[in-house]
């Protein structure tokens, strides 16, 4: 950029901003000095190329900005129980109960992990996923938090 002041020309090289690391496609507009990240605009929001997002209003739809184009993919859930619970704002329903060391337990069910007679576990709605060591000769309790994981395909 050059400026003429008092019959003297002063030029200064333009400093370009650093592009973000997630910029997948950098472009230079005609007549511009600096490159810009080719992004997307969707519902009034601007996203960098390669950025992925989901809307709380449509939790089963994943969108991605790819070099100026917004693509959509629908998530599919695999559920392994008869009466899954649906939750507002999440895509996949969850199964009631707990899974501990690969074994499914019903809510309220008490059990002991295999090979550990000093630990008593209970499948409950909330609690700590681990238990502190028990004093010698006493039982310790483990309350499992209800969680479920399901593979997603999309």
Secondary structure, 3 states (H helix, E strand, C coil): CEEEECCEEEECCCCCCCCCCCCCCEECCCCCCCCEECCEEECCEEECCCCEEEECCEEEEEEEEECCEEEEEECEECCCCCCCECCCCCCCCECCCEEECCEEECCCCEECCCCCCCEEEEECCCCCCCCCCCCCCCCEEEEECCCCCCCEEC
